[in-house]
Amino acid sequence: MNLLSGRKRPLVFVLVAVIVTYALFFYLQTLHEKNLSEKLIQRSRDRQGILTTSITQNIGSDLDGAVQRIKALSEKPIFEQEGSENLKKEMAMTLSDIRKIAPYDELFIIYQNHSGLKIMSDNENRTTMPIPISINLKNLKNNVFNNFLDQSLLNSTVSFSPGYYSDGKLRIAISVPIFESNTSDHLGLIGVSVPALDLVERYGNVLDTTKLRLVFYDKNATLLAGYPLPNSMIGQSMFSPANQKIISPNGRTPVNQLFHNTISGKVSISEFDLGDGMRLVTSSPIFAEGRPVYFLNTPNPFSQILSPIRDLLNTELILNLVILAAFTIAVIYLVSNLIRWNKKLESEVQKRTKELEHSNKSIQAKTVELEKTNKELNFANEQLKLHDKLQNEFVNIAAHELRTPAQVIVGYAELLNKSEERNRSYERALLRNAERLHRLTSDILDVSRIESGTLKLEKINFDINDKIKNVINDVSEGSSSTLLKRKIKIEFKPTHEAILVHADKARIFQVISNLLTNAIKFTDNGIITLSAEKSDLTHEAIVTVTDTGTGISLELLPRVFEKFVGKSESGTGLGLYISKSIIEAHCGKIEAHNNPNGIGAIFNFTLPLA
């Protein structure tokens, strides 16, 4: 059964038009969502980078403030008498002063003999009296804090500890050396400690998912506080085997690279997927005493970044679908009425024909009656012809109706052009796709003219070389970025002698443009060659387009000039069919075959010489 025959032809054309319209709509909707998402993510990158830098600067400033206050205490000549009341009073005053900067809850003094004093303060700022302590520096490898104290006593410089557990909490500590006021002998050190989680929560939020997310770690990449990290990762190095197993294989490399860059002192921004969706992560070192001592990450899931536009996109999608649905219903209603009228008319013709046959058999002698019956039959035939004409006109109307979505898209782009936030690349994409829909409409109209026999040619004499040059210039200008990106070179050497043909210039331009555009579409990093020659033997001009692209598949080669045949995602399959019809209307012929060397395809057509 031929689906394009008789009354079914308009239905098929309308069905194809509706499918193409919906495909274009969803493509444009996807492109629209992509552009908005990219713009929102870029804005979040900028804002998140500024915010992260500001937080790390505040933390670093607070760390430096604590160091300065401890240094001020270390310079007082009160340490020669260990455990004196004056020393205890100064310790209490210093701890109270430091707690105004950050929630430091412990201050300690350690002498070279490993004895000392410790004072602590609770959340309500109640301070205990300093108590004597003794630090056991044995088994240093198994005690991070003791190892830090031992190194600080040896180095005699301001030191920042790695993360360590104390009182069931992950802490960090700062130590400042103490020197004897007269002899400058190294007496020991003064230090303060603070729970890492309490420190970081002052600048963001590492537990509440509705607020800013922070990940805090030391030079060993030991995770001291953070969300959305599981509790099993806290207190261990990010590079430990246990933590590396938790990270998804796809996200392991970018995560490790991010941590390495930050620990080396660089501000980094990265996007990766840990297995639960893409996220944007900004990381920055925290500087104190002029060097990076701790580090901070601010992870932000894409789902949270893009949440403000989800409702907008959903509303817009529903509105556009309603418009398309209304258009589809109107077209279906029109087609169904036309088919119903067609059936009724055919039934009436059959009925009249039977009556005429019966009258011819029973009343052969009545010439007048026979002539009258013949007139009725002629009238019925004229009605049938009129019906066929209406069918063809409907195809034209349906094709013209396809212009409406194109006008809506162009109007939408113009509205965007008036908005406060402009996106030129998005507007150009909308206009380009609207022009593509317009070209589809023109192709359908050309097919309608071809199949109805109304394709008109305005033939004149012209040089085919000039027309090929014009096509190359127009196509190259419109596809310059594609040619440059794919490294495509177009070559054409016109003949010294003009080749005059007698043809329709606009239609021949359309044919050459179709063939050249088709060659560009299937060529990457190659050469497209156009040539024209004159055959005195057949009194014809021969135009050839050769490319070094993918060639024509053996499956499509026998049907390459039929309607809707092709594997291009951006084509309709009408261009070659229209080109073949135009050439044959000029009493010429067009052919296509693959290169003998297996690289690319060759298209050529002939035209009568003037």
FENNORSUL-V356258 format. One line per field, one symbol per residue. phi: phi as a letter, one per 30 degrees, with the letter a starting at -180 (. if undefined). psi: psi as a letter, one per 40 degrees, with the letter a starting at -180 (. if undefined). burial: b if it has 16 or more other ideal C-beta (glycine too) atoms within 10 Angstrom, else e. A space follows every 10 residues. Layout:
# FENNORSUL-V356258
phi->???
psi->???
burial->???
This chain:
# FENNORSUL-V356258
phi->.cdcchddde dddddddddd dddddddddd dddddddddd ddddeddddd dddddddddd dddddddddd dddddddbcd cdiddddddd dddddddddd daddbabbbb dddiclbbbb bcdcidcdde bdbbcccdhd dcbddddddd dddddhbdbc dddbcahibd bbbbbbdcbd dccidddlac bbbbdedddd ddcaacbddd cdcbbcacdd iddcalbcdd ddddjcddcd eddddddded cddddddddd ddddjcdbbb baccjbjdbc bcbadccbhi bdcbbbcbdb deddddedcd dddddddddd dddddddddd dddddddddd dddddddddd dddddddddd ddbddddddd dddddddddd dddddddddd ddddeddddd dddeeddddd dddddddcdd ccbddddddd dddddddddd dddddddddd dcicdcccdb cadddddddd ddddddddbd ddddddhccc cacdddcdcd bcaddddded dddddddddd dcbbhbbccc bbbccddchb cccbbbbcdd icdddcedcd cddhclcddc cciceddddd dddddcicbb bbaddedici bbcbbcbddd
psi->hheeibeedd dddddddddd dddddddddd dddddddddd dddddddddd dddddddddd dddddddddd ddddehgeed gheidddddd dddddddded difhehhihh ideeiaihii iadefhhiih iiihhheifd dehddddddd dddddfihih iiiihhfeih iiihihihih ddefihdaih iiihhddddd edeahedhee ahhihhiade fhhdiihfhi dddheiidei ddddddhidd eddddddddd dddeeihihi hiheefiiih hhiiihhife ihdiihigih iddddedded dddddddddd dddddddddd dddddddddd dddddddddd dddddddddd ddgdegdddd dddddddddd dddddddddd dddddddddd dedddddddd dddddddeid higddddddd dddddddddd dddddddddd defehhhghi hihddddddd ddddddddfd dddddefhhh hhhiidhigh ihihdddddd dddddddddd dfhhfahhhi ihihhddefi hhhhhhifae ahiddedded eiifhiehde ieeddddddd dddddefaii ihiiideeha ihhiiiihi.
burial->eeeeeebebb bebbebbbeb beebbeebee ebbeebeeeb beebbeebbe bbeebbeebb ebbbbbbebb eebbeeebbe eeeeeebbeb bbebbebbbe bbbbbbbbbb beebebbbbb beeeeebeeb eeeebeeeee eebbbbbbbb ebbeeeebbb bbbbeeeeeb bbbbbbbbee eeeeeebbbb bbbbbbbbbb bebbebeeee ebbbbbbbee bbbbbbbebe eebbbbbbeb eebeebbeee beebbeebbe bbbeeeebbb ebebeeeebb bbbbbbbbee ebbbbbbbbb bbebbbeeee eeeeeeeeeb eeebeebeee beebbeebee ebeebeeebe ebeeebeebe eeeeeeeeee eebeeebeeb eeeeeebeee bbebbbebbe bbbebbebbb ebbeebeeee eebeebbebb eebbebbbeb bebbbbbbbb beeebeeeee ebbbbebbee bbeebeeebe eebeeeebeb ebebeeeebe bebbbebbeb bbbbbbbbbb bbbeebbbbb bbebeeeeeb bbbebbbbbb bbeeeeeeeb bebebbeeee bbbbbbbbbb bbbebbebeb ebebeeeeeb bbbbbbbebb
